[in-house]
Amino acid sequence: MDAFTPAQTIELISRIGAKKANMRLDKMVVNSVMGGLLLGFGCAINVSTASSPWFQTNAPGLIRTIAACFFPVGLIMVFLSGADLFTSYCMYSIVALLHRRISIIDLAKTWAISFFSNLAGILFFAIVLVGYGGMFQSGAFKAEAIVFATAKVVTPAWHQIFLRGILANWLVTMAVFLSISSREIASKIIAIWFPTMCFTALGADHVIANMFYIPVGINSGAPISVGFYIWKSMIPSGLGNIVGGGYFCRCCILVSPPCWHKSGNPF
């Protein structure tokens, strides 16, 4: 099998986490803003594809799965271009911290910068490029944007969004893990595609993706205030993403062979 072993992949993730923690701040900001922008493409095509009234009435599960097939485009562009997402840092930084390559201060710095830079990038995409561009301004597209945002914020309870956040980033970090373990580009794309499609089809909550869905919904007329969005969606989904990413990478370390990190070179 032409792929890195799980132990080798964990070592690569640890090195990536250490490298990103020591990246120049301006480069980290630019990479994270670009991550938000690129993810916006996947979010936009997800909402656009789901804007199918007949399917929403007669086959809602089918249209959600079909729309989910296109969402991974955004994450593929993020990962293969070298852009950064907060949800990926939930794995990179925790692994590097557990390997004592970075400090807790480094972890907090990378999380804060990536989170708010992702927010800036995806808000620009959602409000300026999509909102003022009029992509979801009328008809079924506007209705779907409102329904999508309402289903993400108003309908579920706080604890449900938190649990969905765990599920989402467990699958996203699985996609990143499998991508890093792959050696060539086609394998990386396939590795990213299926776990990402899975969490989208299940309706799990990715805090950065929600930074697109909910502002677009608010801009389209959804009855959601900014404060309610932050309390009811951003906080629980963000915490859930941290738990999901951290738990996943901790499990990977526990199941990896115990001797790989003692030799100094698992390759």
Backbone as CSV, one residue per row, in Angstrom:
resi,resn,N_x,N_y,N_z,CA_x,CA_y,CA_z,C_x,C_y,C_z
1,MET,0.848,-1.196,0.000,0.000,0.000,0.000,0.883,1.245,0.000
2,ASP,0.670,2.101,-0.980,1.514,3.291,-1.120,0.960,4.424,-0.261
3,ALA,1.159,4.292,1.046,0.679,5.308,1.983,1.520,5.239,3.247
4,PHE,1.541,6.330,3.980,2.222,6.331,5.270,1.413,5.510,6.270
5,THR,2.094,4.889,7.206,1.416,4.153,8.266,0.749,5.146,9.222
6,PRO,-0.199,4.692,10.056,-0.794,5.602,11.040,0.233,6.270,11.941
7,ALA,1.262,5.521,12.364,2.295,6.102,13.218,3.073,7.192,12.485
8,GLN,3.420,6.938,11.236,4.122,7.941,10.445,3.237,9.163,10.207
9,THR,1.936,8.926,9.989,1.020,10.040,9.768,0.912,10.919,10.999
10,ILE,0.838,10.305,12.171,0.791,11.076,13.422,2.046,11.928,13.562
11,GLU,3.200,11.364,13.199,4.448,12.130,13.270,4.415,13.308,12.307
12,LEU,3.910,13.100,11.104,3.787,14.197,10.140,2.854,15.286,10.655
13,ILE,1.735,14.876,11.243,0.784,15.847,11.797,1.435,16.646,12.914
14,SER,2.209,15.974,13.747,2.908,16.662,14.832,3.889,17.699,14.296
15,ARG,4.622,17.332,13.265,5.579,18.272,12.664,4.848,19.442,12.005
16,ILE,3.710,19.155,11.344,2.925,20.229,10.745,2.427,21.183,11.819
17,GLY,1.944,20.622,12.935,1.466,21.457,14.032,2.549,22.360,14.588
18,ALA,3.763,21.822,14.735,4.872,22.627,15.236,5.273,23.699,14.235
19,LYS,5.294,23.338,12.951,5.663,24.310,11.914,4.652,25.447,11.836
20,LYS,3.373,25.108,11.908,2.346,26.139,11.815,2.340,27.034,13.047
21,ALA,2.651,26.478,14.205,2.684,27.289,15.426,3.816,28.310,15.393
22,ASN,4.869,28.000,14.647,6.010,28.908,14.544,6.009,29.728,13.259
23,MET,4.910,29.682,12.529,4.770,30.456,11.314,4.692,31.952,11.637
24,ARG,5.183,32.800,10.731,5.026,34.252,10.901,3.554,34.606,11.020
25,LEU,3.244,35.555,11.890,1.851,35.888,12.149,1.131,36.373,10.895
26,ASP,1.810,37.182,10.081,1.156,37.685,8.877,0.823,36.547,7.915
27,LYS,1.715,35.563,7.802,1.454,34.426,6.926,0.323,33.573,7.482
28,MET,0.281,33.404,8.808,-0.790,32.636,9.422,-2.150,33.285,9.177
29,VAL,-2.176,34.619,9.288,-3.423,35.349,9.050,-3.865,35.191,7.598
30,VAL,-2.940,35.392,6.665,-3.273,35.278,5.237,-3.746,33.864,4.902
31,ASN,-3.037,32.845,5.399,-3.434,31.456,5.135,-4.831,31.159,5.673
32,SER,-5.129,31.696,6.862,-6.426,31.422,7.483,-7.552,32.207,6.814
33,VAL,-7.290,33.447,6.420,-8.294,34.201,5.655,-8.591,33.458,4.352
34,MET,-7.543,32.985,3.683,-7.741,32.238,2.435,-8.506,30.946,2.691
35,GLY,-8.269,30.305,3.839,-9.017,29.098,4.181,-10.509,29.367,4.271
36,GLY,-10.874,30.482,4.918,-12.284,30.854,5.000,-12.885,31.135,3.640
37,LEU,-12.146,31.842,2.803,-12.639,32.165,1.462,-12.876,30.901,0.631
38,LEU,-11.910,29.996,0.645,-12.027,28.793,-0.180,-13.131,27.875,0.320
39,LEU,-13.279,27.774,1.641,-14.355,26.937,2.170,-15.714,27.483,1.751
40,GLY,-15.803,28.805,1.573,-17.055,29.415,1.157,-17.591,28.862,-0.147
41,PHE,-16.713,28.464,-1.068,-17.175,27.898,-2.333,-17.952,26.600,-2.094
42,GLY,-17.423,25.753,-1.216,-18.125,24.510,-0.909,-19.457,24.761,-0.233
43,CYS,-19.497,25.732,0.683,-20.749,26.071,1.367,-21.782,26.602,0.386
44,ALA,-21.341,27.479,-0.516,-22.269,28.094,-1.469,-22.876,27.048,-2.405
45,ILE,-22.067,26.134,-2.902,-22.610,25.122,-3.819,-23.499,24.133,-3.075
46,ASN,-23.241,23.946,-1.778,-24.104,23.087,-0.968,-25.511,23.681,-0.859
47,VAL,-25.591,24.972,-0.531,-26.895,25.638,-0.428,-27.574,25.703,-1.797
48,SER,-26.800,26.021,-2.829,-27.365,26.134,-4.169,-27.976,24.817,-4.630
49,THR,-27.262,23.714,-4.409,-27.765,22.407,-4.835,-28.993,21.992,-4.028
50,ALA,-28.998,22.347,-2.740,-30.130,21.988,-1.874,-31.384,22.812,-2.166
51,SER,-31.249,23.865,-2.976,-32.402,24.726,-3.301,-33.281,24.075,-4.361
52,SER,-33.873,22.957,-3.986,-34.712,22.171,-4.907,-36.029,21.861,-4.198
53,PRO,-37.038,22.709,-4.365,-38.288,22.575,-3.599,-38.949,21.199,-3.688
54,TRP,-38.997,20.601,-4.884,-39.644,19.293,-5.009,-38.924,18.247,-4.171
55,PHE,-37.594,18.243,-4.257,-36.822,17.276,-3.481,-36.940,17.555,-1.983
56,GLN,-36.938,18.819,-1.582,-37.051,19.140,-0.166,-38.373,18.641,0.408
57,THR,-39.411,18.602,-0.406,-40.712,18.137,0.053,-40.847,16.618,-0.009
58,ASN,-40.332,16.030,-1.071,-40.575,14.609,-1.324,-39.393,13.695,-1.010
59,ALA,-38.188,14.222,-1.064,-37.007,13.383,-0.805,-35.911,14.216,-0.141
60,PRO,-36.173,14.730,1.079,-35.204,15.629,1.725,-33.858,14.967,2.009
61,GLY,-33.879,13.684,2.357,-32.614,12.995,2.620,-31.769,12.842,1.373
62,LEU,-32.436,12.569,0.257,-31.723,12.388,-1.007,-31.062,13.685,-1.450
63,ILE,-31.799,14.801,-1.403,-31.212,16.055,-1.881,-30.110,16.527,-0.943
64,ARG,-30.222,16.236,0.357,-29.145,16.616,1.266,-27.876,15.826,0.971
65,THR,-28.056,14.547,0.617,-26.890,13.727,0.271,-26.278,14.175,-1.056
66,ILE,-27.120,14.510,-2.024,-26.607,14.991,-3.308,-25.834,16.295,-3.120
67,ALA,-26.418,17.219,-2.352,-25.734,18.485,-2.096,-24.424,18.262,-1.359
68,ALA,-24.417,17.290,-0.432,-23.211,16.999,0.343,-22.071,16.497,-0.534
69,CYS,-22.398,15.919,-1.678,-21.363,15.408,-2.584,-20.489,16.528,-3.138
70,PHE,-21.002,17.766,-3.145,-20.265,18.879,-3.740,-19.549,19.747,-2.695
71,PHE,-19.969,19.666,-1.445,-19.335,20.475,-0.402,-17.831,20.228,-0.268
72,PRO,-17.338,18.979,-0.407,-15.903,18.744,-0.230,-14.999,19.546,-1.154
73,VAL,-15.541,20.114,-2.236,-14.734,20.941,-3.138,-14.008,22.028,-2.356
74,GLY,-14.716,22.649,-1.407,-14.112,23.718,-0.615,-12.951,23.223,0.226
75,LEU,-13.140,22.116,0.929,-12.084,21.593,1.792,-10.905,21.076,0.981
76,ILE,-11.173,20.503,-0.175,-10.072,20.044,-1.026,-9.198,21.219,-1.441
77,MET,-9.819,22.329,-1.836,-9.039,23.511,-2.209,-8.254,24.057,-1.018
78,VAL,-8.849,24.004,0.160,-8.156,24.488,1.364,-6.915,23.653,1.632
79,PHE,-7.079,22.348,1.706,-5.974,21.480,2.108,-4.869,21.407,1.052
80,LEU,-5.254,21.349,-0.216,-4.238,21.180,-1.253,-3.537,22.487,-1.602
81,SER,-4.131,23.626,-1.249,-3.482,24.913,-1.521,-2.607,25.375,-0.366
82,GLY,-2.673,24.680,0.778,-1.878,25.080,1.939,-2.555,26.113,2.808
83,ALA,-3.831,26.408,2.544,-4.576,27.329,3.409,-4.900,26.632,4.726
84,ASP,-5.381,27.394,5.699,-5.587,26.865,7.043,-7.013,27.051,7.522
85,LEU,-7.488,26.072,8.305,-8.778,26.164,8.966,-8.603,25.920,10.460
86,PHE,-9.378,26.624,11.243,-9.358,26.424,12.696,-9.610,24.970,13.052
87,THR,-10.542,24.326,12.364,-10.901,22.946,12.692,-9.749,21.974,12.441
88,SER,-8.881,22.273,11.479,-7.700,21.441,11.260,-6.665,21.679,12.356
89,TYR,-6.544,22.929,12.794,-5.635,23.243,13.897,-6.034,22.500,15.163
90,CYS,-7.317,22.172,15.316,-7.744,21.403,16.488,-7.015,20.065,16.557
91,MET,-6.603,19.535,15.413,-5.825,18.307,15.401,-4.332,18.593,15.395
92,TYR,-3.866,19.449,14.465,-2.436,19.733,14.364,-1.845,20.167,15.701
93,SER,-2.482,21.148,16.325,-1.911,21.757,17.528,-1.962,20.828,18.724
94,ILE,-3.043,20.047,18.837,-3.147,19.135,19.975,-2.099,18.031,19.884
95,VAL,-1.897,17.489,18.683,-0.866,16.453,18.522,0.518,17.023,18.824
96,ALA,0.814,18.203,18.286,2.114,18.824,18.553,2.284,19.127,20.044
97,LEU,1.204,19.534,20.707,1.270,19.799,22.150,1.524,18.517,22.931
98,LEU,0.826,17.442,22.569,1.032,16.167,23.262,2.440,15.619,23.040
99,HIS,3.048,15.976,21.927,4.438,15.570,21.656,5.451,16.579,22.193
100,ARG,4.964,17.597,22.889,5.798,18.618,23.536,6.641,19.408,22.540
101,ARG,6.091,19.584,21.349,6.775,20.397,20.350,6.321,21.848,20.402
102,ILE,5.146,22.093,20.983,4.668,23.463,21.171,4.134,23.594,22.589
103,SER,3.931,24.835,23.016,3.394,25.100,24.349,1.896,25.370,24.270
104,ILE,1.250,25.432,25.415,-0.176,25.753,25.453,-0.428,27.169,24.936
105,ILE,0.559,28.055,25.111,0.432,29.420,24.587,0.455,29.403,23.064
106,ASP,1.337,28.579,22.490,1.369,28.433,21.026,0.030,27.915,20.504
107,LEU,-0.530,26.936,21.214,-1.817,26.383,20.804,-2.904,27.454,20.837
108,ALA,-2.964,28.213,21.941,-3.982,29.259,22.060,-3.809,30.319,20.974
109,LYS,-2.568,30.667,20.665,-2.296,31.671,19.630,-2.766,31.202,18.264
110,THR,-2.421,29.970,17.891,-2.813,29.481,16.571,-4.321,29.321,16.469
111,TRP,-4.953,28.864,17.527,-6.409,28.719,17.503,-7.090,30.068,17.350
112,ALA,-6.653,31.054,18.127,-7.294,32.377,18.080,-7.112,33.034,16.715
113,ILE,-5.886,33.008,16.193,-5.617,33.658,14.903,-6.359,32.958,13.779
114,SER,-6.325,31.630,13.771,-6.994,30.902,12.690,-8.513,31.086,12.765
115,PHE,-9.073,31.093,13.966,-10.524,31.232,14.116,-11.004,32.578,13.584
116,PHE,-10.406,33.652,14.055,-10.891,34.976,13.663,-10.505,35.326,12.225
117,SER,-9.405,34.762,11.726,-9.044,34.994,10.326,-9.959,34.206,9.398
118,ASN,-10.300,32.965,9.781,-11.312,32.217,9.035,-12.631,32.973,9.003
119,LEU,-13.008,33.544,10.148,-14.250,34.316,10.232,-14.226,35.492,9.267
120,ALA,-13.108,36.212,9.232,-12.993,37.363,8.336,-13.103,36.932,6.876
121,GLY,-12.423,35.856,6.517,-12.437,35.398,5.126,-13.797,34.916,4.676
122,ILE,-14.442,34.093,5.497,-15.710,33.511,5.057,-16.844,34.526,5.141
123,LEU,-16.758,35.505,6.076,-17.758,36.569,6.107,-17.653,37.455,4.867
124,PHE,-16.424,37.733,4.435,-16.246,38.514,3.207,-16.865,37.773,2.033
125,PHE,-16.633,36.478,1.966,-17.199,35.674,0.880,-18.724,35.663,0.954
126,ALA,-19.265,35.456,2.182,-20.707,35.308,2.352,-21.462,36.613,2.130
127,ILE,-20.976,37.697,2.723,-21.715,38.955,2.697,-21.422,39.765,1.439
128,VAL,-20.142,39.866,1.073,-19.769,40.723,-0.061,-19.941,39.987,-1.391
129,LEU,-19.267,38.847,-1.541,-19.284,38.159,-2.827,-20.625,37.491,-3.113
130,VAL,-21.181,36.798,-2.107,-22.454,36.100,-2.310,-23.642,37.027,-2.049
131,GLY,-23.615,37.737,-0.911,-24.736,38.601,-0.546,-24.959,39.735,-1.520
132,TYR,-23.949,40.583,-1.684,-24.083,41.703,-2.612,-24.049,41.241,-4.066
133,GLY,-23.518,40.047,-4.284,-23.545,39.492,-5.636,-24.918,38.974,-6.033
134,GLY,-25.826,38.853,-5.037,-27.199,38.456,-5.318,-27.397,36.997,-5.663
135,MET,-26.493,36.121,-5.206,-26.606,34.709,-5.586,-27.827,34.026,-4.980
136,PHE,-28.208,34.399,-3.762,-29.361,33.795,-3.107,-30.402,34.871,-2.784
137,GLN,-30.674,35.703,-3.753,-31.481,36.889,-3.511,-32.975,36.667,-3.727
138,SER,-33.338,35.627,-4.448,-34.752,35.464,-4.757,-35.102,33.996,-4.952
139,GLY,-36.413,33.726,-4.959,-36.935,32.411,-5.280,-36.504,31.325,-4.316
140,ALA,-36.311,30.136,-4.877,-35.971,28.974,-4.071,-34.636,29.123,-3.365
141,PHE,-33.698,29.872,-3.964,-32.375,30.050,-3.353,-32.469,30.842,-2.053
142,LYS,-33.260,31.918,-2.068,-33.450,32.722,-0.865,-34.172,31.915,0.212
143,ALA,-35.195,31.181,-0.194,-35.956,30.369,0.758,-35.066,29.308,1.401
144,GLU,-34.222,28.680,0.597,-33.338,27.640,1.134,-32.296,28.224,2.076
145,ALA,-31.760,29.412,1.760,-30.789,30.051,2.646,-31.403,30.318,4.017
146,ILE,-32.659,30.754,4.037,-33.354,31.022,5.305,-33.620,29.720,6.059
147,VAL,-34.115,28.719,5.349,-34.408,27.423,5.976,-33.136,26.783,6.510
148,PHE,-32.057,26.875,5.748,-30.779,26.277,6.128,-30.281,26.899,7.425
149,ALA,-30.292,28.235,7.498,-29.818,28.928,8.698,-30.702,28.620,9.895
150,THR,-32.015,28.594,9.694,-32.951,28.306,10.787,-32.731,26.899,11.338
151,ALA,-32.501,25.949,10.435,-32.277,24.566,10.858,-30.962,24.403,11.614
152,LYS,-30.006,25.301,11.363,-28.718,25.234,12.045,-28.745,25.887,13.429
153,VAL,-29.616,26.912,13.606,-29.575,27.707,14.835,-30.830,27.562,15.679
154,VAL,-31.983,27.740,15.072,-33.230,27.833,15.834,-33.756,26.459,16.242
155,THR,-33.778,25.519,15.322,-34.434,24.233,15.558,-33.744,23.368,16.609
156,PRO,-32.434,23.098,16.516,-31.797,22.199,17.494,-31.536,22.889,18.830
157,ALA,-31.421,22.078,19.876,-31.052,22.589,21.198,-29.542,22.813,21.255
158,TRP,-29.093,23.574,22.257,-27.676,23.921,22.418,-26.818,22.663,22.487
159,HIS,-27.245,21.684,23.310,-26.436,20.474,23.478,-26.406,19.644,22.196
160,GLN,-27.480,19.723,21.402,-27.483,18.989,20.138,-26.466,19.561,19.157
161,ILE,-26.355,20.888,19.112,-25.364,21.525,18.235,-23.954,21.162,18.691
162,PHE,-23.736,21.124,20.010,-22.441,20.727,20.553,-22.081,19.306,20.118
163,LEU,-23.027,18.391,20.243,-22.763,16.999,19.867,-22.552,16.858,18.365
164,ARG,-23.309,17.622,17.581,-23.108,17.607,16.134,-21.743,18.186,15.767
165,GLY,-21.260,19.130,16.560,-19.927,19.682,16.345,-18.839,18.644,16.564
166,ILE,-19.039,17.801,17.581,-18.084,16.707,17.811,-18.034,15.788,16.598
167,LEU,-19.201,15.411,16.122,-19.284,14.512,14.963,-18.641,15.137,13.733
168,ALA,-18.908,16.433,13.511,-18.389,17.097,12.313,-16.871,17.083,12.289
169,ASN,-16.243,17.541,13.373,-14.781,17.652,13.308,-14.083,16.318,13.492
170,TRP,-14.761,15.346,14.050,-14.205,13.993,14.061,-14.008,13.533,12.613
171,LEU,-15.014,13.775,11.780,-14.919,13.364,10.379,-13.981,14.265,9.578
172,VAL,-13.956,15.576,9.879,-13.045,16.478,9.173,-11.598,16.123,9.483
173,THR,-11.294,15.875,10.754,-9.916,15.505,11.102,-9.570,14.122,10.550
174,MET,-10.559,13.249,10.429,-10.320,11.977,9.745,-9.939,12.226,8.291
175,ALA,-10.631,13.159,7.633,-10.309,13.493,6.246,-8.887,14.035,6.139
176,VAL,-8.508,14.922,7.075,-7.152,15.481,7.065,-6.125,14.381,7.320
177,PHE,-6.408,13.530,8.290,-5.502,12.427,8.625,-5.273,11.526,7.413
178,LEU,-6.357,11.122,6.749,-6.233,10.240,5.582,-5.530,10.944,4.430
179,SER,-5.771,12.251,4.284,-5.105,13.005,3.225,-3.591,13.056,3.451
180,ILE,-3.203,13.302,4.688,-1.766,13.369,5.001,-1.112,12.002,4.832
181,SER,-1.860,10.934,5.115,-1.289,9.594,4.963,-1.122,9.205,3.497
182,SER,-1.815,9.914,2.599,-1.726,9.612,1.166,-0.498,10.291,0.558
183,ARG,0.054,9.671,-0.465,1.294,10.179,-1.043,1.087,10.952,-2.339
184,GLU,-0.015,10.752,-3.029,-0.204,11.434,-4.308,-1.584,12.095,-4.355
185,ILE,-1.739,13.013,-5.313,-2.821,13.983,-5.285,-4.196,13.345,-5.403
186,ALA,-4.366,12.352,-6.280,-5.680,11.726,-6.448,-6.130,11.053,-5.158
187,SER,-5.203,10.372,-4.498,-5.538,9.716,-3.239,-5.924,10.732,-2.169
188,LYS,-5.244,11.876,-2.152,-5.575,12.923,-1.178,-6.995,13.452,-1.406
189,ILE,-7.355,13.658,-2.671,-8.697,14.159,-2.989,-9.762,13.157,-2.552
190,ILE,-9.561,11.893,-2.857,-10.522,10.861,-2.461,-10.607,10.751,-0.939
191,ALA,-9.447,10.835,-0.274,-9.414,10.727,1.186,-10.186,11.860,1.851
192,ILE,-10.124,13.043,1.286,-10.846,14.187,1.830,-12.336,14.079,1.519
193,TRP,-12.653,13.599,0.332,-14.019,13.681,-0.185,-15.040,12.953,0.686
194,PHE,-14.788,11.676,0.986,-15.842,10.864,1.583,-16.144,11.192,3.047
195,PRO,-15.148,11.376,3.928,-15.516,11.786,5.292,-16.202,13.148,5.328
196,THR,-15.763,14.075,4.461,-16.373,15.405,4.419,-17.806,15.329,3.915
197,MET,-18.024,14.534,2.873,-19.379,14.336,2.369,-20.262,13.711,3.443
198,CYS,-19.704,12.817,4.222,-20.469,12.122,5.259,-20.982,13.097,6.318
199,PHE,-20.105,13.971,6.839,-20.564,14.874,7.894,-21.563,15.897,7.351
200,THR,-21.401,16.297,6.104,-22.345,17.249,5.505,-23.705,16.607,5.297
201,ALA,-23.735,15.373,4.812,-24.997,14.672,4.591,-25.725,14.394,5.900
202,LEU,-24.968,14.216,6.985,-25.583,13.966,8.283,-26.105,15.243,8.941
203,GLY,-25.738,16.400,8.395,-26.187,17.661,8.977,-25.421,18.063,10.214
204,ALA,-24.168,17.583,10.358,-23.343,17.945,11.505,-22.887,19.401,11.381
205,ASP,-22.412,19.965,12.503,-22.109,21.398,12.558,-20.609,21.669,12.572
206,HIS,-20.151,22.292,11.496,-18.762,22.736,11.352,-18.749,24.236,11.587
207,VAL,-18.036,24.679,12.622,-18.160,26.074,13.060,-17.794,27.066,11.963
208,ILE,-16.814,26.746,11.129,-16.408,27.678,10.073,-17.414,27.664,8.931
209,ALA,-17.913,26.500,8.564,-18.949,26.436,7.526,-20.199,27.188,7.964
210,ASN,-20.544,27.076,9.244,-21.713,27.804,9.753,-21.528,29.311,9.670
211,MET,-20.270,29.766,9.632,-20.014,31.200,9.467,-20.427,31.689,8.074
212,PHE,-20.663,30.759,7.178,-21.239,31.097,5.873,-22.751,30.939,5.897
213,TYR,-23.204,29.761,6.296,-24.628,29.449,6.204,-25.494,30.449,6.966
214,ILE,-25.108,30.761,8.191,-25.989,31.561,9.039,-25.971,33.040,8.658
215,PRO,-24.808,33.679,8.420,-24.861,35.065,7.933,-25.607,35.219,6.605
216,VAL,-25.448,34.249,5.695,-26.201,34.315,4.436,-27.697,34.216,4.715
217,GLY,-28.072,33.350,5.654,-29.470,33.242,6.031,-29.998,34.514,6.669
218,ILE,-29.210,35.102,7.564,-29.608,36.364,8.196,-29.764,37.451,7.142
219,ASN,-28.809,37.504,6.208,-28.857,38.497,5.139,-30.071,38.299,4.224
220,SER,-30.564,37.047,4.175,-31.722,36.741,3.329,-33.042,36.945,4.061
221,GLY,-32.980,37.184,5.370,-34.204,37.442,6.124,-34.534,36.449,7.205
222,ALA,-33.609,35.554,7.572,-33.873,34.600,8.652,-34.020,35.346,9.980
223,PRO,-34.963,34.933,10.835,-35.212,35.624,12.105,-34.192,35.269,13.177
224,ILE,-32.939,35.611,12.922,-31.845,35.269,13.832,-31.014,36.521,14.068
225,SER,-30.754,36.837,15.335,-29.885,37.971,15.651,-28.440,37.491,15.728
226,VAL,-27.511,38.428,15.640,-26.087,38.070,15.702,-25.747,37.470,17.060
227,GLY,-26.264,38.075,18.131,-25.992,37.559,19.467,-26.530,36.151,19.657
228,PHE,-27.741,35.902,19.137,-28.323,34.562,19.250,-27.505,33.557,18.467
229,TYR,-27.023,33.957,17.295,-26.168,33.068,16.493,-24.890,32.706,17.239
230,ILE,-24.251,33.707,17.839,-23.006,33.433,18.563,-23.257,32.477,19.724
231,TRP,-24.322,32.730,20.507,-24.594,31.892,21.677,-25.094,30.509,21.292
232,LYS,-26.006,30.457,20.327,-26.695,29.196,20.043,-25.951,28.316,19.042
233,SER,-25.069,28.911,18.211,-24.406,28.108,17.182,-22.881,28.173,17.252
234,MET,-22.325,29.385,17.242,-20.873,29.498,17.168,-20.181,28.876,18.378
235,ILE,-20.682,29.151,19.569,-20.039,28.628,20.779,-20.170,27.107,20.883
236,PRO,-21.383,26.540,20.819,-21.463,25.076,20.952,-20.796,24.308,19.813
237,SER,-20.922,24.793,18.582,-20.282,24.076,17.470,-18.771,24.186,17.555
238,GLY,-18.266,25.360,17.968,-16.824,25.522,18.134,-16.268,24.609,19.210
239,LEU,-16.947,24.559,20.361,-16.507,23.671,21.441,-16.596,22.210,21.008
240,GLY,-17.663,21.869,20.304,-17.800,20.502,19.812,-16.712,20.132,18.820
241,ASN,-16.361,21.067,17.947,-15.277,20.828,16.991,-13.947,20.593,17.704
242,ILE,-13.692,21.356,18.769,-12.456,21.163,19.544,-12.430,19.777,20.176
243,VAL,-13.549,19.380,20.783,-13.628,18.059,21.414,-13.487,16.960,20.361
244,GLY,-14.193,17.105,19.230,-14.128,16.090,18.186,-12.742,15.932,17.608
245,GLY,-12.088,17.051,17.289,-10.731,16.991,16.753,-9.736,16.473,17.765
246,GLY,-9.850,16.941,19.006,-8.915,16.520,20.046,-9.085,15.059,20.403
247,TYR,-10.324,14.595,20.511,-10.578,13.200,20.854,-10.101,12.276,19.751
248,PHE,-10.340,12.676,18.498,-9.910,11.850,17.375,-8.394,11.667,17.384
249,CYS,-7.654,12.780,17.500,-6.193,12.669,17.411,-5.629,11.954,18.635
250,ARG,-6.279,12.112,19.796,-5.834,11.386,20.980,-6.011,9.886,20.782
251,CYS,-7.131,9.487,20.180,-7.350,8.068,19.888,-6.294,7.542,18.917
252,CYS,-5.935,8.368,17.917,-4.918,7.953,16.946,-3.586,7.690,17.636
253,ILE,-3.233,8.547,18.586,-1.980,8.372,19.306,-2.025,7.117,20.159
254,LEU,-3.178,6.860,20.795,-3.297,5.696,21.669,-3.210,4.385,20.899
255,VAL,-3.754,4.347,19.680,-3.757,3.099,18.925,-2.502,2.927,18.073
256,SER,-1.673,3.975,17.954,-0.430,3.850,17.201,0.558,3.013,17.992
257,PRO,1.487,2.334,17.305,2.477,1.534,18.013,3.227,2.378,19.039
258,PRO,3.394,1.895,20.274,3.964,2.719,21.330,5.437,3.044,21.166
259,CYS,6.148,2.363,20.252,7.585,2.581,20.153,7.970,3.582,19.059
260,TRP,6.982,4.032,18.238,7.365,4.818,17.059,8.031,6.119,17.417
261,HIS,7.627,6.760,18.549,8.132,8.089,18.856,9.431,8.046,19.638
262,LYS,9.905,6.839,20.019,11.124,6.748,20.827,12.363,6.659,19.962
263,SER,12.236,6.214,18.751,13.412,6.055,17.896,13.891,7.363,17.305
264,GLY,13.003,8.393,17.332,13.374,9.692,16.775,13.045,9.802,15.312
265,ASN,12.837,8.693,14.622,12.501,8.744,13.198,11.623,7.550,12.854
266,PRO,10.301,7.761,12.742,9.400,6.646,12.445,9.455,6.203,10.997
267,PHE,10.186,6.932,10.150,10.245,6.594,8.738,11.408,5.662,8.439
